[in-house]
């Protein structure tokens, strides 16, 4: 019995370690969001982050119970004015006098490397908010399905407990 468990454990370890990053690829039927800063100066980047936080919160609430891409698309189309208003509110509240554009459609995304995964450059269905000249660093995530690619803070990582299914089996039987 022990030999079978060891062989089974080895097979599982090999399977898990050779698994590709296919699970990390964004689905074809997805809608992204992107916020592009005016420039890379600290004020422009700060405003980008404030806009991002406000829009992300608004759109997350809007799409909270959505189960398919057609419904997500319809809700975004119907609420594009609301997104425009949120951007305008942030800019006015922060005395940030710059033009902006909100576009929902197929927009160009540059190549992005994130945690060892390369997301290819291409045109993707998305909501894109461009602040001013749009020459600064950008932030993006996936609105639908909700797969935001936000970094966690180091304090969040300290609270995570990692477990290994294989180790638990080995501990149980050996």
N, C-alpha and C positions, 0 to 999 in steps of 0.2 A: 504494500500500500504506500509506503514511504517513497519508494522508487517512482511510482506512478505520479505522486504529488510533485516530486522534484522535477520529473520530465515535463509535467503539465506546467509547472511554474516557469521553467526555462522557455517553453514555447510561448507562454503569455508575455514574458519579458522580451523575447525576440520580436514578437508581433507589435508590442507597444513601442519598442525602440526603433523599429523600421517603418512605422506609420508615417506617411507623408503629411505635409501641411495642408492637404485638401480641405480639411474641416475649417481652416482659417480663412478660406477664400470667401469673398463677399458673393452672395447669390446673384445670379443674373437678374432676377426680378427683385431689385432693391431700389430704394430712393435714398440718395445721399444728401448731406447738407455740408456747405462749405462757407466759411467766413474768411474773407481776405482783407488784411489790414492795408491801410493807406501806404505805410512804409514800415521799416523796422525800428524806428525810434521808439523809445519806451512809452511815450504817451499814445502813439498809434497802436502799439501792441496791447496796451492796457484797455483802450477803448474796444479793440477787437474782442478781447476776452469778456468784457462787460456785455457787448452785443451778443456774443456767443451764449453766455449764460442765460440771458433773457430769452433769446429765441429758442434755445434748447429746452428750457422749462416750458415755454408756451406750446411748442410743437409736441413735446413729450405728452403733455396733458391732452392735446388735441387728438393724438394718435393712440392714446392709451388702450382703447378697446378694439382697435382695428385688427382684422384677421386676414385681410388680403390686400394685395397691391392696388387693385382697382379702387377699393374704398379709401386707401391712403392717398392715392392720386387725387381723387375727387375732393377729399377734405382739404388737401393742400391748395388745390385750385380755388376752392370756395373761400379759403382763409388767407390768401396771399396778401390782401389788404391789411389784415391783422398783423401779419409779420412785418409789413412795411411800417405800420404804426409803432410796433415795438422798437424797431431800429430808430425811427424818428424820435421816440420818447427818450431813448438812451442818449442819443446825440444832443438833444436839447437839454436834458437834465445835466449833462456833463460839459455844457458850453463848448461843444466840439463842432466847429463850423466847417463841415466837409460834406461834399455830395455823397450820395450812396445809390446803389442800385440793387434791387432784389429781383432775381430771375428764377423762374421755375421752368425747367425744360431739360434739354440735353446740353450739358456744359463740359468743357475740357477740365480734366483733373490731371495734374502732373504725376509722375511716378512717385510712389511713397514707399519707403522701407520702414516697417514697423515690427519690432520684436522678431527679426529674422525673416519676415514675410515681405515679399515685394508685391505691391499693388500696382499694376500696370497703368501707364498713362493712357488716357482715352476719354471718350465722351460718354458721360453717364447721366442718367435721369437724376436730377438734383435740384435743390434750392440753393442758389449761390447768392450770398450777400457780399458785394464789393464796396468797400469803403474808400472814398476818394479815388486816387489813381490805381489802387489795388496792386501796389508794387511791394507790399510787405509779406511776411510769412503768413501762412494761412493755417486754419484749423478745419478739420473735417471729421465727420463720422457718418454712420449709416442710420437714417431715420426709420426706414422700414426694410426688412425687419429690424428691430431696435438692437443694433450691434455697435454702439458708440465705442470709439477707440481712445477713450480718455485714460491718461496715466493715473495710477493710484499713488497716493502719497506714501512715504515710507512708514508713517504711523499706521496706515491701514494694513500694511504688510505684516506688521508685528502681531496683529490680532488673528492672522490666518493660521489655522492648524492644518498641516498637510498629513495625509494618511496614505499608506500604500496597501492596496488590496492584497497584493502578493505577500507583503511582509506580514499582514494580519493572518493569512492562511498558513504561512510558514510558522509563525509564532503559535498558532492554534494547534498545529499537528506535530511540531518538533519541540 
